[in-house]
Amino acid sequence: MLLLVLAGLLRPEAWVLAGLLWLWHGPAARVRAALAAGTPWRAAVGPRDALARPGLLAGVLVAPVLWALSDLAVTGDPLFSLNSTSALAEALGRDRGIAAVPRAFVSFLSDTARPPVAAAALGGIALCLLAARPLGLRALHVLAALFGAGAITFVGVGVAGLSILPRYLTVPVVALCLFAAIALAGWTLLEAGHARRALWRGGAIAGAVLGVLAVAVVKADAPGRFATELRYLRAVHDDLEAVLAVPAVQDGLRCGPVTLPNYRLVPDTRWVLDVGEADVIARSDDRRRAAGLLPSTGVALVAVGEKNVRRIGRADGTPRTTNRLPDGFREVARNRTFVAGVSC
């Protein structure tokens, strides 16, 4: 529970897992005991069991309460994280709402776990259902709880109107990976000489070989695409260093900070120039734009070229005008990736 409390300070999925842990050791424990004794569980569990294991119940509440108190202390709104995330989802035009959950749940699970692992996981689930007793996997309820908790959280995200994103399915994807591992190696848990052991082992080996061959065929161009991406990133960095080294740009740095279309290259620019936070600014900063605090002097960089504009000149939720030279800035340098303007 302590680990789940700490995890709950980072991600709300842990709140659901903490609640399940309390239920398992609290009310559910009484139900299991009643069933084991052959007595009706409804008679064994009463209203007081809702407060069973108060220490664990407190653990369930600690993380969400601290989260809300932190939001209240910092922003004045105890539900700031929820409200701001929902507003951001609307501003970015992302899929949200309960209607988007069923399709996204299936596609995100498959894409995040990767189709071969997802397919193996389905096989693992089927094998667990067919051979749970000979496998002796008493911990299967843990995998089921992981998957269920992640699914419940994902549905909750849709109900709350937040962005429907793949990372919200990290917990059930972990469960899928474990089920896939059972499909491939679960035969080792069967006793030697068991009738299903040899059949399962042969099927697992054949499935693994076929999976590797399929991925090799489908992803044959992956190394080339990866190398191309690395070359592109190197070219962008080299062009950034080159444009910032132009004498006219160096002179402009004495007049004010460097401004960029958005936050994508702020860290790189600060690294190249070895300057502080106030010396490199994103023109997409809503608060600065709303308050009229964007600098009118200094150096402004703009991305040029279709791919460069798409990759580094634009960002979700930001106006395209941020990738233009601001009024009063004159062009002093240009290369294949950037145009630099100066105003003093």
C-alpha positions in Angstrom: 0.0 0.0 0.0 2.9 2.4 0.7 4.2 1.9 -2.8 0.7 2.5 -4.2 0.4 5.7 -2.1 3.7 6.9 -3.6 2.7 5.9 -7.1 -0.7 7.6 -6.6 1.1 11.0 -6.1 2.3 10.5 -9.7 -0.6 8.8 -11.6 -4.3 8.3 -10.6 -4.2 4.7 -11.9 -2.6 3.8 -8.6 -5.7 5.1 -6.8 -7.8 2.3 -8.4 -5.1 -0.3 -7.5 -5.0 0.9 -3.9 -8.8 0.6 -3.7 -8.7 -2.9 -5.0 -5.9 -3.8 -2.5 -8.1 -2.5 0.3 -11.1 -4.5 -1.0 -9.1 -7.7 -1.3 -7.8 -7.5 2.3 -10.9 -5.9 3.8 -14.5 -6.8 2.7 -13.4 -9.3 0.1 -11.4 -11.2 2.7 -14.6 -11.7 4.7 -16.4 -12.9 1.6 -13.6 -15.4 0.9 -13.6 -16.7 4.5 -17.4 -17.1 4.4 -17.3 -19.0 1.2 -14.4 -21.2 2.5 -16.5 -22.0 5.6 -19.6 -22.8 3.5 -21.7 -20.0 5.0 -23.6 -17.4 2.9 -21.3 -14.4 2.3 -24.2 -11.9 2.5 -24.7 -12.9 6.1 -20.9 -12.7 6.8 -20.5 -9.1 5.5 -22.3 -6.2 7.0 -22.2 -2.4 6.9 -19.3 -2.3 9.3 -17.1 -4.1 6.8 -17.1 -1.0 4.6 -14.6 0.4 7.2 -12.6 -2.8 7.4 -8.8 -2.4 7.6 -8.9 1.3 8.4 -5.1 1.6 7.9 -5.4 0.4 4.3 -8.5 2.5 3.8 -6.5 5.6 4.8 -3.9 4.6 2.3 -6.5 4.6 -0.4 -7.4 8.2 0.4 -4.0 9.7 1.1 -2.8 10.2 -2.5 -6.0 11.8 -4.0 -6.4 14.0 -0.9 -2.7 15.2 -1.1 -3.1 15.7 -4.8 -6.2 17.9 -4.3 -4.6 19.8 -1.4 -1.5 20.5 -3.6 -3.7 21.9 -6.4 -5.6 24.0 -3.8 -2.4 25.4 -2.3 -0.7 26.2 -5.7 -3.7 27.3 -7.8 -6.6 27.8 -5.4 -8.6 25.1 -7.2 -8.5 21.6 -5.7 -9.6 20.1 -9.0 -7.2 22.1 -11.1 -5.4 19.0 -12.6 -8.8 17.7 -13.7 -10.2 20.9 -15.0 -7.0 22.1 -16.8 -6.4 18.8 -18.4 -10.0 18.7 -19.8 -9.6 22.3 -21.1 -6.3 21.4 -22.7 -7.8 18.4 -24.4 -10.5 20.7 -25.9 -8.0 23.3 -27.0 -5.8 20.7 -28.7 -8.8 19.1 -30.4 -7.9 15.6 -29.1 -10.3 12.7 -28.9 -12.1 12.8 -25.6 -15.4 11.7 -24.1 -16.9 8.2 -23.4 -17.9 7.7 -27.0 -14.2 7.6 -28.1 -13.2 5.0 -25.4 -14.2 1.6 -27.0 -12.4 2.1 -30.3 -9.4 3.8 -28.6 -9.2 1.1 -26.0 -8.7 -1.7 -28.5 -6.5 0.2 -30.9 -4.2 1.7 -28.2 -3.8 -1.6 -26.5 -2.7 -3.2 -29.7 -0.5 -0.4 -30.8 1.2 0.2 -27.4 1.9 -3.5 -26.7 2.6 -4.1 -30.5 0.4 -6.5 -32.4 2.6 -9.6 -32.0 2.6 -9.1 -28.2 -1.2 -8.4 -28.1 -1.9 -11.5 -30.2 0.3 -13.6 -27.8 -1.5 -12.1 -24.8 -4.9 -13.2 -26.2 -3.4 -16.7 -26.5 -2.1 -16.4 -22.9 -5.5 -15.4 -21.6 -7.1 -18.4 -23.3 -4.5 -20.8 -22.0 -4.9 -19.4 -18.5 -8.6 -20.1 -18.7 -8.1 -23.6 -20.0 -5.2 -24.6 -17.8 -5.5 -22.5 -14.7 -5.6 -25.5 -12.3 -2.6 -27.5 -13.7 -0.7 -24.2 -14.0 -1.2 -23.5 -10.4 -1.1 -19.7 -11.1 -2.7 -18.4 -7.9 -1.5 -14.9 -8.9 -3.7 -14.7 -12.0 -6.0 -12.5 -10.0 -3.2 -10.0 -9.9 -3.0 -9.8 -13.7 -6.7 -9.6 -13.9 -6.7 -6.7 -11.4 -4.0 -4.9 -13.2 -5.9 -5.1 -16.5 -9.2 -4.2 -14.8 -7.8 -1.3 -12.9 -6.3 0.2 -16.1 -9.5 -0.3 -18.0 -11.5 1.3 -15.3 -9.2 4.3 -15.2 -9.3 4.6 -19.0 -13.1 4.7 -18.9 -12.9 7.2 -16.1 -10.7 9.4 -18.3 -13.4 9.3 -21.0 -16.2 10.1 -18.5 -14.2 13.1 -17.2 -13.8 14.4 -20.7 -10.0 14.2 -20.7 -7.7 13.5 -23.7 -7.9 9.8 -24.8 -4.2 9.0 -24.9 -2.2 5.7 -25.2 -0.2 6.4 -22.0 -3.4 6.0 -19.9 -3.3 2.3 -20.9 0.2 1.6 -19.5 -1.1 -0.5 -16.6 -3.2 -2.9 -18.8 -0.4 -3.1 -21.3 1.8 -4.4 -18.6 -0.8 -7.1 -17.8 -0.9 -8.0 -21.5 2.8 -8.4 -21.7 2.7 -10.8 -18.7 -0.1 -12.8 -20.3 2.0 -12.9 -23.5 4.9 -14.3 -21.4 2.6 -17.0 -20.1 1.7 -17.9 -23.7 5.3 -18.4 -24.6 6.7 -19.9 -21.4 3.7 -21.0 -19.3 4.4 -24.6 -20.3 7.5 -24.6 -17.9 5.0 -24.3 -15.0 3.4 -27.7 -15.9 4.7 -30.8 -14.2 7.1 -32.9 -16.3 5.2 -35.5 -18.2 1.9 -33.5 -18.2 -0.1 -34.3 -21.4 -0.3 -30.6 -22.4 3.4 -29.7 -21.7 4.9 -31.0 -25.0 2.0 -29.7 -27.1 2.2 -26.2 -25.4 6.0 -26.1 -25.8 5.8 -26.9 -29.5 3.1 -24.4 -30.1 5.0 -21.7 -28.2 8.2 -22.3 -30.1 6.4 -22.3 -33.5 4.5 -19.1 -32.6 7.7 -17.4 -31.5 9.5 -18.3 -34.7 6.5 -17.2 -36.9 6.2 -14.0 -34.9 9.9 -13.1 -35.4 9.7 -13.8 -39.1 6.5 -11.8 -39.5 8.0 -8.8 -37.6 11.2 -9.1 -39.7 9.2 -8.9 -42.9 6.8 -6.1 -41.8 9.5 -4.0 -40.2 12.3 -4.7 -42.7 12.6 -1.0 -43.4 12.7 0.1 -39.7 16.5 0.3 -39.5 16.6 2.5 -42.5 13.8 4.8 -41.2 15.6 5.0 -37.9 18.8 6.0 -39.5 17.0 8.6 -41.6 15.4 10.1 -38.5 18.8 10.3 -36.8 20.3 12.1 -39.8 17.4 14.5 -39.8 17.8 15.4 -36.2 21.5 15.9 -36.7 20.9 18.1 -39.6 18.4 20.3 -37.6 20.9 20.6 -34.8 23.7 21.5 -37.2 21.6 24.1 -38.9 20.6 25.6 -35.5 24.2 25.9 -34.5 25.1 27.4 -37.9 22.4 30.0 -37.9 23.1 31.1 -34.3 26.8 31.5 -35.2 26.1 34.0 -38.0 27.8 37.3 -36.9 24.6 39.3 -37.5 22.7 36.9 -35.2 25.4 37.1 -32.6 25.0 40.9 -32.7 21.2 40.6 -32.3 21.7 38.5 -29.1 23.0 41.6 -27.4 19.6 43.3 -28.0 17.4 40.7 -26.5 16.5 37.0 -26.1 16.1 34.4 -28.8 12.4 33.6 -29.6 11.2 30.3 -31.2 7.9 29.3 -32.7 7.2 26.9 -29.8 8.9 24.9 -27.1 10.3 22.1 -29.3 13.8 23.6 -29.7 14.1 25.7 -26.6 16.3 23.1 -24.8 18.6 22.7 -27.8 18.9 26.5 -28.3 19.8 27.0 -24.6 22.3 24.2 -24.8 24.0 25.6 -27.9 24.1 29.2 -26.5 24.8 28.1 -22.9 22.3 30.6 -21.6 19.5 30.7 -19.0 15.7 30.3 -19.2 15.0 34.0 -19.7 17.3 34.1 -22.8 15.3 31.6 -24.9 11.5 32.1 -25.2 8.7 30.3 -27.1 6.5 32.7 -29.0 3.6 30.2 -28.4 3.6 31.0 -24.6 0.0 31.9 -24.1 0.6 33.9 -20.9 3.3 36.0 -22.5 1.2 36.6 -25.6 -1.9 37.5 -23.6 0.0 39.9 -21.5 1.9 41.4 -24.4 5.2 40.4 -22.9 6.8 38.8 -26.0 10.1 40.7 -26.6 10.2 43.2 -29.5 14.0 43.0 -29.8 16.5 40.3 -30.0 16.6 37.3 -32.4 13.6 35.4 -33.8 14.0 32.0 -35.5 11.5 30.6 -38.0 11.4 27.1 -39.4 11.3 26.8 -43.3 10.6 23.9 -45.5 7.5 21.7 -45.4 9.0 19.0 -43.2 10.8 21.4 -40.9 7.6 23.5 -40.4 5.6 20.4 -39.6 8.2 18.9 -37.2 9.6 22.0 -35.4 7.6 25.0 -36.6 4.2 23.9 -35.4 2.7 22.4 -32.3 -0.8 21.3 -31.3 -2.9 24.1 -29.9 -0.6 26.9 -31.1 -1.4 29.4 -33.8 0.5 29.1 -37.0 1.5 32.8 -36.8 4.1 31.9 -34.2 6.2 30.5 -37.1 6.6 33.9 -38.7 9.0 36.7 -38.1 7.4 39.1 -35.7 6.8 42.7 -36.8 10.0 44.8 -36.7 12.4 41.9 -37.2 14.4 41.9 -40.4 15.9 38.7 -41.9 19.7 38.4 -41.5 20.4 34.7 -42.1 18.9 31.7 -43.7 19.7 28.0 -44.2 17.8 24.8 -45.1 16.0 24.7 -41.8 15.8 28.2 -40.3 15.4 31.9 -41.0 16.8 34.3 -38.4 15.5 37.8 -37.9 17.0 40.5 -35.8 15.5 43.6 -34.1 17.5 46.1 -32.1 
